[in-house]
Amino acid sequence: MSFGQGGASWGPGGDGTPDWAALAEESAARARRKKLMMIGGGALATVAIGAIVTTAVVTSNGGGTDKADRNASQLPAPADLPEDTSAPAPSFSSVAPPPPPDPKDYISSAEKDRAPITVDGFFPGKKLTMGDRVHLKGATSSTAKCTTGTQGALGPVLTNNGCDRLIRATYRKDGVAVTVGIAVFGTEARAKKAVDQSSGGLASLSGGGVDTFCRGGTVCLRTANSYGRYAYFTVGGFLNGKRVTTADKGVYAVNKDLTNFTFRQIHRRGQLQASQAAAAPNS
C-alpha cells in the first residue's frame, strides 16, 4: 500500500522504510518528463521564431509591392471605354468645299459689280487720315459725261473705251492739292486699255476751300492706273502755282496717299460684294 505525500513512495510492510527503488524510478520519470517539456518548448519556440522570420520576410518583400500599389492607386483611372462599339463612325464628305469668292471678280465686270456707284462710296467723310497724315477733302463731282473732268486727249480716250461715269474728289494738305478721279468701264480690259492709251490728264477740281490749281500750263504731277473695271487718275501740285519737280517730296507723298486709298476703296467694294454673295443661299 502506498500514499502520495511530498512525492515520496513507501514500500509494503509499513515499517516506515522508503522504497528506494521506486523513488529512483519516479525521479527518473520526472527527469524524462522535464526534458521532454524542455525539448517541446524549444520546438515551439523554434516554430514561433520561424513564423516571425517568415512574417518578417513576407512583410519585407511586400514593402515594395505595397508602395507600388499605393503609387498605382494615386494614378488617374483610365477613361471607361464605350461598351457599344457598333455605333457608326462620323463620315466626312470627300468633296472639297468651294473656295471663297475672289473680291476682284466682283469689280472686274459690270455684270457682277452691281453695287451703287457714288462719290461717298469711294470718298466718304470730310477728311482722309493715313497714319499720322490728315488730308482735308474739298470739292467732289460725279458725271456720266467723262470728258467733262479731263484735259487734252484724255476725254476722247475715256469715251472711246466706253467710260460710263467719272467721279472726282480733291484733297489738300500743307499747301498741296491733289484731285483723284475714278473712271468706270464695263470690263477690266477696257479700263486697262484706257490707261495704256491715256494722254493729257485729269482736270483739277477746285472749290470746298481749295483754290484753282494745276491750270494754265502749270507743271503738275499726273498719274494713271487701273484695278478691275476702274481706271483712276490723279493731278496734283502746289496751291500757290509753283511748278512741281522731282525734288518736291511733299507732292509725291500726298499723291501716294490718295492713290493707295483709292485702290483700297475699289478693292473694298469687291470684298463687300464677295462677302454678300458667299452669305447668300444658293450663291
Residue pairs with C-beta under 8 A, 6 or more apart in sequence:
1 12
1 14
2 9
2 10
2 11
2 22
3 10
7 26
8 18
8 23
9 18
9 19
9 22
9 23
9 26
10 16
10 17
10 18
10 19
11 17
11 18
11 19
11 22
100 274
100 278
101 274
101 275
101 277
101 278
102 274
103 267
103 270
103 271
103 273
103 274
104 228
104 267
104 270
105 112
105 270
105 274
106 112
106 113
106 269
106 270
106 273
106 274
106 277
107 113
107 227
107 228
107 229
107 230
107 266
107 267
107 269
107 270
107 273
108 187
108 188
108 228
108 229
109 186
109 187
109 188
109 229
110 164
110 186
110 187
110 229
112 273
113 228
113 229
113 269
113 270
113 273
114 273
115 121
115 269
115 272
115 273
117 165
117 167
117 184
118 142
118 167
119 140
119 141
119 142
119 167
119 169
121 265
121 269
122 167
122 169
122 182
122 262
122 265
122 266
122 269
123 137
123 140
123 167
123 169
123 180
123 265
125 137
126 136
126 137
127 134
127 135
127 136
127 137
128 134
128 135
128 137
128 171
128 257
128 258
128 261
129 135
130 257
130 260
130 261
133 173
133 253
133 257
134 173
135 171
135 172
135 173
135 254
135 257
135 258
136 171
136 172
136 173
136 209
137 169
137 170
137 171
137 208
138 169
138 170
138 171
138 172
138 177
138 205
138 206
138 207
138 208
138 209
138 210
139 169
139 170
139 205
139 206
139 207
139 208
139 210
140 167
140 168
140 169
140 170
140 205
140 208
141 149
141 166
141 167
141 168
141 169
141 205
142 165
142 166
142 167
142 168
143 149
143 165
143 166
144 164
144 165
145 166
146 155
146 158
146 159
146 163
146 164
146 165
146 166
146 183
147 155
147 156
147 158
147 159
148 155
148 166
149 166
149 168
149 181
149 202
149 203
149 205
150 158
150 166
150 200
150 201
150 202
150 203
151 200
151 201
151 202
151 203
152 199
152 200
152 201
153 199
153 200
154 198
154 199
154 200
154 201
154 202
154 233
155 200
157 194
157 197
157 198
157 199
157 200
158 166
158 183
158 194
158 231
161 185
161 190
161 191
161 193
161 194
161 197
162 185
162 186
162 190
163 183
163 184
163 185
163 194
164 184
164 185
164 186
165 183
165 184
166 181
166 182
166 183
166 184
167 181
167 182
167 184
168 179
168 180
168 181
168 182
168 202
168 205
169 179
169 180
169 205
170 177
170 178
170 179
170 180
170 204
170 205
170 206
170 207
170 208
170 210
171 177
171 178
171 180
171 254
171 258
172 178
172 209
172 210
172 239
173 254
174 250
174 254
175 238
175 239
175 240
175 250
176 236
176 237
176 238
176 239
176 250
176 251
176 254
177 204
177 210
177 213
177 214
177 236
177 237
177 238
177 239
178 221
178 234
178 235
178 236
178 251
178 254
178 255
178 258
179 202
179 203
179 204
179 205
179 214
179 234
179 235
179 236
180 202
180 232
180 233
180 234
180 258
180 259
180 262
181 202
181 232
181 233
181 234
182 230
182 231
182 232
182 262
182 266
183 191
183 194
183 230
183 231
183 232
183 233
184 229
184 230
185 191
185 194
185 229
185 230
185 231
186 229
187 229
188 226
188 228
188 229
190 229
191 226
191 227
191 228
191 229
191 230
191 231
192 226
192 231
194 226
194 231
195 224
195 225
195 226
195 231
198 224
198 231
198 233
201 222
201 233
201 235
202 222
202 233
202 234
202 235
203 235
204 212
204 213
204 214
204 215
204 220
204 235
204 237
206 212
206 213
210 239
211 239
213 220
213 237
213 238
213 239
213 241
214 220
214 235
214 236
214 237
218 237
218 241
218 243
219 237
219 243
219 244
219 245
220 235
220 236
220 237
220 243
220 244
221 234
221 235
221 236
221 237
221 244
221 251
221 252
221 255
222 233
222 234
222 235
223 233
223 234
223 255
223 259
224 231
224 232
224 233
225 231
225 232
225 233
225 259
225 263
226 232
227 263
227 266
227 267
228 266
228 270
230 266
232 259
232 262
232 263
232 266
234 255
234 258
234 259
236 244
236 251
236 254
236 255
236 258
237 243
237 244
237 251
238 244
238 248
238 251
244 251
277 283
